[in-house]
Amino acid sequence: MTAGAQPALYAVVGNPVGHSLSPRIHASFAKQTGQALSYEAIELPLDGFVNGIRDLQQRGFAGVNVTVPFKREAWQLCDSLSHRAELAGAVNTLSFNLDGSIGGDNTDGIGLVRDLVDNLEVEINGRQLLVLGAGGAVRGVLGPLLDRSPARLILANRTAQKAEQLADDFSRYGTIGALPFDALAGQSFDLIINGTAAGLNNEIPPIPGSIVGANTACYDMMYDLSAPTAFVAWAQDQGAARAVDGLGMLVEQAAEAFSIWRGVGPDTLHVITALRNG
């Protein structure tokens, strides 16, 4: 770090955003890599995303992470998009370029895959995958999951038509299908990923316990530092071989954003451990 260097300015924007762990995560990344940066959480009005982003540009910010409910608006605002952002239809990482243009990327999917494959050593290649949900969170991770060549990826959703449309959108990238929740009985999977919002109400999707086998790994894209999420607790009750929440995904997607901005990839495992331990 150059003595006296002005820190580059970054933030996470959302509504609400006060609970975000991102400032703590990026501060840890900056410390370990010797990067001079400042990172804060900024709540934008629900009807003020574009004006808020333009204001941050004018104030000299170098980039921002975007969380709910603004990821689609961020996608629409960008002047250029990465391939994975185009596929996701949503952006969680904005880079403010010197010419005033905005570049967009989506690091959610690569964050999920890295946590599963690198940190948890859960195999995706050649395996049977079930992804619960068909909303924006799921759309953002399908590309990187299919890049890992699962034998089959099934989308299950309460509204079957929504899952079918999403499967059709991604059919050129791998073997992907769709089922309603009530058609899952009799199916078996190696990996089950929960991308629904049911956990916000401490609920789980209406899925049969029989889909969890003795060797099934279950992963919740949501996380809770205080207790197992509803989906993790359910998976444990069904006898899953592994049941893990999405804290590692959060850290890994942040690491990819940090690498995009700063050109250096931080170590993530000790950051995940520190967050788990409070």
N, C-alpha and C positions, 0 to 999 in steps of 0.2 A: 504494500500500500504506500503510495507516494505521500510524503509528509505534507500536510496542509491541503491535500486534495479535497475539493468539494465533493461530498457524497452524491452519487446519482440517485434520483428520486423515483421511487416506485410505490405502488399501493395496491390493495385489493378493494374493489368497489362492489357494492351489493345493497340489498335492503331486505332484511336487516343484515348487518355485518359486524356488529360489536363483539359477537362470540367467536369471530374467526381466529384460528390458530396461525394463519399465514404470516402475520408480522413476526411471531416467535420463530417460525420455521425459517423464514428468509434471513432473520438476524443470525441464526445458527449457521446457515450456509455462508453468509458473508464473513463471519468470524473465521470459519475453518479455511476459507479460500483467500482470505486477505483482500476482500473486495470492499471498496468504500461506497456504501449505499445506505439509504434511508428507506424504510418500508413501513407504511401505515395502513390502517383500515379506515375507509371513507364511505359513509353511508350517503347514497344519492337518492333524491326523491324518485318515487315510482314513475313520475311523468317527466323526469329531468335527466335521463341518462345521457343523451347526446350533448346537451349543454354542459353537463358535468365533465364529460370526457374532453370536450373542447377547452374548458377552463383549465383542466390539468395539463393539457398540451401547452397552453399559453404560459402556465406557471413553470414550465421547464421539466415536467416529469418525463422520464425516459420510457415508461411503460406501466401497464397495470394488469393485474389479474381481475377477472370478471366472474362473479358468482351470481346465484339466483337473485332476482328474476331476469337478469339482463343479458344472458348469453346469446339469445337470438338477436336482440338489438345490436349487440356488439358485432355479430356476424354481418348484419346488414350495413353497418357503418364502415366496415373495412374497405380500403382501396385495393388490397391484395390479400389472398388467403392461401394458406398451405393446403396441400392435398387432403390432409386429414381433417382440416377445418371445413373444407368444401363438403366432404362426406358427412361430417357430423351435423352440418347445418347449424352450428353453434360455435362460439369462440369464447375461450376462457383466458386467453393471453393476448394482450395488445402490445405492439411495439410502436412507439412514436418515432418516425424517421425524421431526419434533418430537413427534408424537403416539405415537411408538413403532412405527408401521407401516413396512413395507419396500416400496419400489417397485422393480420390475425392468425392465430393458431389455436388448436385444441389439444391439450396435453392430457386430458382425462383418460383416454383409452390407453395410451402408452404408460400412464401411471398405474392403471389397473393391471396391465399385463406384466409390468416389471415387478410389482408387488407379488403377484401370483407366482411368476416363473423364477425370478431372481431371489426374492426374499423368502418365500414360502415353499419353493421347490415343488410347485403344483404343475404338472405337465398339462399342456393344452393340445399339442400336436397329436393327432390321431385319436383324440378322446371325444366322448359324448358330452356336449355342453347343453345346459338349460339356462336361459336368461329370462328372469321374471320381470315383466314390465315392457312397455313399448313407447315410453315417453322420451323426452329430450336427453335424460341421463343415459338411457340405454343406447339411443342413436349415437351418442358421442363415443361409445366404446366398441361398437360392433366392428368397425374397420380393423383396428389393431387386434381384436380377438380372431377375426377371420384370417388375418395375415399369418397367424400361428398354425393354420391348417388343421383345425379340429376335424374329426371324422364327420361330425354333424353338429350343428348349432340350432337348437329349437328356441323360438321365442314364445313365451306363454303370457297371456294377458287376459284381463277380465273381458275386454272388448276384443273379440277375435279378429274383427276386420282391421283394427289398428295394427295388430301384430302381423297380419297377412300383408298389409301394405308395406310395413317396414321390412319384412323379409323379402318382398319383391324388390324393394329399393336396393338391397344389398346382395341380391342373388348372383350377380356377376362376380362377386368377390369370394365366394365359397359356398359350401353346402349348408343352406339355411332354410328352415321351415317355420311354421307357426301353428300353435294349438291354443284353444281356450283352456283356462285352468281346469275345467271339469273333464277334460279329455286326457289328463296326465296319468290317470290311474293305469297301472300296468307298464308304464315306461320306467326306464332306469337310466341314470346319468352318472358320469364320473365327477362332474363339477357343476354345481348349481350356484348361479350368481343372482342375488336379489337387487334389482334396480328399480323397484317400486317405491312409492312414497308412503307405503302403509306404516312403516316404522315410526313416522312422525306422530302417529296416534297410538304408538306401542302395540301395533297389530302386525299380523303377517298376512300375505295373500292366501286365499282359500285353496291351498294345494294339499294333496294327500301325502301323508308321511311315508307311504310306501315307495316314493321316488328316491328316498335316501337309503342307500345301501351301506354295508359295512366299510366300503372303500371310497365312499363319496365325500368329496370336499365341498363345503358350503361357504360362500363368501357374500357378505353384506356390503354394498357400496356405501352405506351409511356407517357412522361410527359413534361410539359413546365412550368417553374416558372413565365414566363413573360406574358402569355396569354393562353386562352383555346386552346388545341390542335384542329386540324381540325376535328377529330372525335367527340370530346366533343362538339364543336360548332354545328356540324351537328346534334348530338343527342338532344341538347337543342332545335334546330329549329324544330325537329320532335315531340317535346312535351314529351320527356322522363321524367319519374318520378325522376330519378337520372342520372347525367352525370359526371363522375369523371375520372381524369387521373391517371397515374400509379406511382405517387410520393410515395404513401403509400406502394406500392409493393416494390419499391426500398429500402425503409427503413426497411421493414419487412424481406426482403431476407438478408439484411445486418445484422439484429439482429440475424437471425438464424445462419449465418456464425460466428458471434461473439460468440454465445453460443457454437457452435461446438469447437471453438478454446479455449475459456476461461472458459467454464463450468458454465456460468452465463447468464441469459437472461435479457437484458436491457429493460427499459420502452421505448416505441416507440412513443407514441402519442405526447409528448411534442417536440420530435425531428422533427416529421412531421410538427407540427405547426410552429416551429422556421424556418424551411426551407421555408414554405409558406410565412411567414412574412418577409423573407429576412434577 
